[in-house]
Amino acid sequence: MKDDSVRTLIAAAALFLLTVSAMAQTPQLDPGEKLEKLQFPAVTMQLKGWTKFGNGHVYTLPVRAGQHLKISFSTKSKFAFLAIFDLSKPDDEAFFGTDEDGLSFETTIKENATWLLRPYYSKVSPRRGLGAPFSILIEPLAAAPQQPAPPAEPERPSLFPKAPPKPQ
């Protein structure tokens, strides 16, 4: 009887953890938004769209540790922006936004995750129209080059001979 209750407790805990993990990977969409699942591109990928409030597209992009990429956002509107969220993190804060961080983001991925790319039209700006066209470029890059070792100091003349290396 005790074994059954322990098994039930373990199964419930596992189910709870799976549910929490799945919730972290499922993006919260605004009414009318459409989710498009991307794959990490082998070559440069360009996404074009329109930031219609309530009818826009958002994208999920799975990334793996060690991948190096650059994401660039372009638009003619000064009220359209891109925000990038890490769905594996429990918080809902964007780790990159073109409104504050510039129009491109280049990084080497530190851990496997799924990112949410959300182009949006600012709701607080005095604006005209219902949205703006945008373009997102996702460029896989070669791995970041290794830092070269600093050059050894050149031999300097000395009055004293070098000490022999110590035995280990």
N, C-alpha and C positions, 0 to 999 in steps of 0.2 A: 504494500500500500504506500509506504514511504517512497519507494523507488518511482512509482507512478506519479506522485505529486512533484518529485524533483524533476522528472522528465517533462512534465507539463509546464513547470516553471521555466525550465531551460528553453523549451520550444516557444513559450510566450515571449521570453526575452529576445530570442533570435528573431522572431517575427516583428517585434517592436523595433529592433535595430534595423532590419531590412526596410521597414516602413519609413523610418526616419531617414535612412540613406536615400530611398527613392524620392522622398519629399524634397530633399536637398537638390536632386537632379531634375526635378520638374519645375520649369519656370512658371511664374505667376504672369498670366497674360492679361492685358487690358481688354475690355470688351471690343470685339471686332478684329483683334490682332490675329494674324495667321502665323503659325510656327513652321519654319522650314529647317529641316535637319540637314546639315552639311557634313561632308567628310573632309579630313585634312587634305588639302590639294597637293598634287605632285608638282604642278606648275602654277603660275599666277592665276588666281580666280578673281573675276570681277562680278560684283552683284550690283544691279541697278534697280532703283525703285523710287517710290514716292512716299513721303511721310504724311500720308493722310491720317488725320486724327481718327482713331477708331477702325481704320481699315489697313493699317500698315503691316509690313512683314517684319518678323523678328527671326533671328537665326541662331541655331545651336551649332557649336564647332567643338568636336572632341579634340583635345590636344594631349600629347604624351611627353613625359619628361625627356629632356634633351633636344626636342625639336626647337628650331630657331625660326621665327617668323616676323613679318612686318605687316601691320594692318593700317591702311590709309583710308581716310574718309574725305570725300570732296562733295561740295554743293555750292550753288550760287547764292543760296539763302544765308542770311546772317542769323536766322532763327532755327536752323536745322542742325542737329548734333547727333553724335554716336556715343553710346555708353556701353561698356563691356563689363559683364558680371561673371564671377566664378560660381557656377552652380554647386560646386562641391563644398563651398563655404556656407555656414548657416546664416551669415548676415546678408542683408539685401542692399549693401552699398556697392556701387560700381568701383572697380579698381582702376578704371581708365575712362575718362570722358573728354570729348573734344572741346567741350565748353571751357575747360580749365587746363587740360594737358597738351593741347596742340592737336594737329590734324593727323598725326601718325604715331604709331606705337610699335616699337621693335623690342623683342625680348627673346630670351632662351627660356623655355618652359622648365620649371623646377620639379613639378609633380604632375601626374596624370590628372586630368580634370575635363569638365565640359564647360565651355564658355557660352554665354548668351550675348549676342551682338544685337543691340536695340537702337536703331535709328529713330529719332523722335523730333517733333516740332515743338519748340518751347511754348508752354501754355501761358507763361507769365509775360511774354513779350507782346507789345502792341504790334499786331501783324495784320497783313492783308492776305486773303486767300485761305485755302484749307490745307495747305501743305507745301512741300517743296521737293524737287527731284534730288536724288543723291546717288553717289557711287561709292562702293566699298571695294578696295583692292586687298586681297589676302595673298601675300607673297611668301612662300616657303624659302628660306635662305639656307645657305651652307652653314654648317656649325661654326660658331664663333671661333676665330683663330686663337690658338694657344698663345699665351704671352711668352715671348722669347726670354730665355734666361738672361739676367744682366751680365754684361761682359765681365770677365775676371779682371781684377786690377793688374796692370802691367807690373812686371818685375822692376823694382826700384833698387838702385845700387845701395849696398849697405856695408858698413864697416864690420858687421858681425855676421858670421855664417848662419844659415837657417838651422834651426834645431831639427834633428831627425824625427820622423813621425813616431808617435808613441805606439808601442805594441798594444793590441786589443785583447 
